[in-house]
């Protein structure tokens, strides 16, 4: 599993959609993945923070959705959306293990 930087993403997330959720905090994600790939709000302000992650040669996104407030995302949000083009079951399970320290 590796977090992609902005210049590595390209068109990797085009066509992705919601595949699931993960119960965790912003600080949990920072601890296991580092800073978000995108730290500025999206153009429509629906996403404040987003990580783009490659796992088993597939690209997944982890993002807040319609919080409209970066401070809320960083301090209070406890569930993030997972996006992708294929099933995210294995990815979510692995990410949960990493967050729990397993």
Secondary structure by P-SEA (a helix, b strand, c coil): cccccccccccccccccccccccccaaaaaacccccccccccccccccbbbbbbcccbbbbbbbccccccccccccccbbbbbccccaaaaaaaaaaaaacc
